[in-house]
Amino acid sequence: MEFHGWNTAMNRRMPVILALLAALLFGLNAPLSKLLLSEISPMYMVAFLYLGAGIGMFFLPPLTREGKEEAPLSRRELPWTVAMILLDVTAPFLLMWGLRLTSAANASLLFNFEMVATSLIALVFFHEAVGKRMWCSLGIITAASILLSLNVSDAGTWHFSTGSLLVLAACACWGLENNCTRNMSEKSPAQIVIVKGFGSGGTALLLALLSDDPFPHSLPAAALTLLLGFVAYGLSIFCYVKAQRYLGASRTSAYYAAAPFLGVLLSVAILHELPSWNFLFAAALMVWGVVLAVREKHIHCHRHERLEHNHAHLHDDLHHNHVHNPPVRGWHTHEHVHEPCVHMHGHTPDIHHRHTH
């Protein structure tokens, strides 16, 4: 799956479409996982979800056969790969325990905090630009997350919900993991998903076997969890990595914020979870915050330093003007050099625009 020609209106929108598709697929996660948790313990759930992603991607060549169009992972990405696997075990485990203590609709909406965590980490550690609209968006979504995390006791006092705090901790882990994946996004998305699936799933399975959790006795539930992992994790991550290559971490997470709203709708429809007044108010705030993030624009005169890297590319944009002898057409990958240049155009923090501000 690649974009055949970048300078067309449709293909300029393709990263956005992929980010939204990733969001829609991941939106299935919370409500369907909530149903399956009655049959499978949280640790085995995490293991089967990621193993389903890895197995599905490994045996789905029509979608993910990339051949020479994509660059494989190398030793350079090894530290990010290890960190990604460890965080991908921790985050869903926190989520599964949180789902036991809060509603699936509440957890789904709290997923928007992942955008806040992703953007702040991208800003502080990787110097991605965050404009005024994005700052407003992050503040609004944080306020809505706090509102969702508050419960009123019988005595009339306010306290933070343990389930909500666990979901927020999962979002923080995924925010850090998104930035690890950001540093790998120029490489093969299918290979990233396979490594992520088998690495995280295998680690979680080993921990589950060493724990006191009972092995799932329901084969249909285990099979459905594997299938959910393939769709909500495998296909979703594949689309997410593709989008992140062109949009950067914070922008991709802004479009990915559509996932919680699908999760909320499914939670209401499948689990019959009726929303409270603070849930509805927080949802309105979340929508406002996401709209602000999506409308973020970024254009200025910027300088590109000399850059040497390896990724799939065409020769129809402003950055790939090197010459092949004989000429090469279509998508291809090889080690290539970008010479220093200064120009001005609208851009996102993609793999060619990670300059400081």
N, C-alpha and C positions, 0 to 999 in steps of 0.2 A: 504494500500500500504506500504509494508515494504520489507527489504532486507533479503532474506532467506539464511543466511550464509554470513558473512562479508569477510572472507578470500578467496574470489575468485576474479579473475581479473575483471569480469563483475560487481560484486557488490561493489568493491572498486571505480568503475567509476560511480556507480548509483547516488551518490550525485551531481556529475558534470552534468549528464544527466538531473536530476531534475532541477538544476539551469538553464540550457540552455532551458529546456521546459518552466519554469517559465518566462524566458526572451522572448521567442517566443510568448507566450500568451499575455504578457503585451505589446508587440510591436504593438498589434492591437489598443491600447488605443488612442494614439494621432490622427491618421488619421480618425478613425471612430467617435471619439468624436467631431472632427472638423466638420464633416458632420452633426452630430446631434445637434450641438449648434445653428443651424439655427432654430430649432424647440423648444429647451428647454434652459432655462436660466442656467448659471453656477451653481448656488446653488442647483437647482432641479436636475441638471445633476449629481452633486456629491452625492446627496441623493440616486438617483436611481441606480447609479453605485454600491455603497456599499450595498444597500438593495438587489440588484440582486445577489451580492456575498453571502450575508448571507442566503437569501431564497434558492438559488441554492444548497449551501452546506447542508442546513438543510434537503432538500428533495432529497438528492442523497446518499442514504445508501450504494449502491453497492461499491462505491469508498471509502467512508469515514467511514464506519462502522468499528470501531477499537476495540470495546469490551474491554477486559482486557489487550490488547497489549499496550495501551497508557494510560499515567497518565493524569487525568483531571487537569484543572486549580485549584489553591488553593488561599487562602488569601495572601500567600507569593507573588503572582504575581499581586495583586490588583494595586499597584502603577504603575507598568509597563503597565497594561491594560488601566488604565485611561489616562496615557500619550499617549499611542498608539492611542486611540480613538480620542483624541483632535488633535493630529498631522495628523491623517488620514482625518480629516475634513478640516484642514487648507491647507495641501499640494495640494489636487486635486482642491480646490477652486482657489488657486493661478495659478494652471496649466490651468484651464478653462478660466480664464481671460487672461492669457498669450496667449492662442491659438486664442483669438479674435484679438490679436495685432501682431502675427507673424505666419509664415507658419507652417503647421504640420510637414514638413520635418525638419525644423530648430529646432522646439521643440523636436522632436524625437531624434535628434543627441545630443541635450543638456542634455538629460536624463543621458548621461554618467557621468555628474557631480555628480550624485547621488553616484557613486562609490567613488569619491573623498571625499565627505562629510561623507559617511559611514565609510570609512577607517580612516580618521582623527579623528572622534569621537571615533571609536573603539580603536585607538592608545592612545589618550589623556585621556579618561575617563575609559577605560576598559583594557588598557595595552596590546592590541593585538600586536603581533610582525609584523613589517613592514620592509621588506628587501630592498636591493638596487634596485632590479628590480621594486618592487612595488612603491618605492619613485620616480623612473624615470617615471613610468606609471602615477602616480598622477600628476607630473609636466607637462607631455605632454598633458594629458586630460584637465588640468586647462588652459593651454595655448590655446588649441583648443576651449575651452568654451568661453574664452575672445574674440578670433577671431570671433566666431559665433555671439557674442553679440554686435559687432561693426557695425554700419551703417555709410554710407557716405552721408552727406547732399548735397543739390544742390550747396551749396557754397564751397564744397570740404572739409569740416571739418568732423572729426570723432566724433561720439557720441554713447553712449550705447543705444541699443534698449530696450524700456520699456517692450515689450512682452518677450524678451529673459531674462531680469532681473527677471521677474515674474516666468518664468520657472525655473531659477536657484534657486530662493527662495523656490519653491516647492521641488526641488531636495534636498536642505538643510534640509527641514522638513522631507522628506522621509529618508534621511540619519540618522537623529536622531531617527525616528520611527523604522528603521531597527535595531538599537542598543537596543531599547526597546524590540522588538520582539526577539532579540538574547537572552535576559535574560529570555525568556519564551519558547525557542525552544525545550526544553526537554519534554514539555507537548504536549497534543493532538493538532496536526496541524488543524484538522477539527474544533475543538472547538475554537481555536484561530480565524479562519476565520469567524465562525458564530458570535462570540462575536464582532469581528472587524466590520463585515458587519452590524449587527443590531445596534450596539453601534454608529458607525460613521454615518451610513445611517440615523438612527433615529434622531441623533443630527442635522445633516445637513438638514433633512426634517423639523424639528421644526424651525430652523433658516430661512429656505426658506418660511415657512408659515407665520412667523412673519415679513418677509420683504415685499417690494412692488413688488417683482417679480411675474409675472402672472403664475398661475398654468398651466402646459402643457395641451393644448387642443387636441394634436394629440396622440391618444392612440397607434397607431403603433410606433411612435417615442419613447414613454415612454416604450413600451414593448421591443423595440430593445435596449434601454439603459439598461434595467434590464438584458437582455441577454448578452450584452457586459460586464456589471459588473460581471456577473457570470463567464464568460470566462477570461477576461483580469484582473480581480481582484480576484475573488474567487478561480478558479483553479490555477491561477498564484501564489497567496499567499500561497496556500496549498503546492505546489511544492517547493516554496521558503523556507518556514519554515522547511520542511523536509531536504532540502539541507543544510540550515544554522546550523542544529543540528550537522552535521558532518564536515562542512567546516569553520564555524565561520562567522562573519559578513563581514569582508573585502574580504575574498576569494569568498564567495557566490556572493557578489556584482560585483566582477571581471567577473565572468561568466555571471552574469545578464546583463552585459554591451552589450550582443548581442542584447538585445531588441531594442535599438535605431536604429540599422541598418535595422531591419525588418520594423520598423515604417517609415524609410526613403523610402524604396522600395515601401511600400504601398502608401505613400503620393505621390510619383511620378506617380505610376500606377493609383491610384483612383482619386487624386485631380489634377493631371497634373501640379504639382509644379516643375518647372525647376530649378535645383540648380545653384547658382552663383559660381564664381571662389573661393571666400573665403570659401564657403560651401564645395566645393570639397577638398580644401587644408585642412580644419579642419577635414573632414571625414578621410583623409589619416592619419592625426595625431592621431585621435581617434583609428583607427585600430591598429596603432603601439603601442599606450598606452595599449590597451586591450590585445594584444599579450604578451607584457612584464608582465602584471599582471597575466595572466594565467600561464606563465612559472615560476612563483615564486616558489621556493623550500625552505623547512624549516626543518632542521634536526640538533639536538644537544642533548647532555646529559642533561636531565632535571629531576627534582624531583617532585613527586606528594605528596602533603600533604593529610592528612586524609580528606575524602570527604564523606558526606552522602547526598544522593538525591534519587529522584524517577523518573524513565523514562523507556521507552521500551528498552529492551536489549536482547542480546544472550549471550552465554557463550563460544564463539569461538574467542575471541580477547585477547589482552594483559591486559585488565583492569577489566573484569568481571569473577573473579575466585572464587567467594564465592560459598558455597555449599548449595544445597537444599536437604531436607529430607522429603518426597521422591524426587528423581531427577526430574528436570523440563527440558523439551525440547521445542525448538521453542521460538518465541518472547513472552515475558511476562513483566509485570511491577510490581514493589513493591519498598518500601523503602529499600535501600541497602547501604553498607559501602564499600568504597575503602580505604584500609590501605596504609600508606606511602610507597613509593618505589622510586628507582632511576633507570632509564634505558635510552637508546638512540634509537630513530627510527624517521623516517620521520613522521611529523604530521602537522595538521592544527589547528587553534584555536577553536576546537570543544568543546563540553561540558565537556570533560575530560582534555583539554589542555589549560586552561586559566591562566597558570602560568605567572609570570612577567619575564622580560628579563633585 
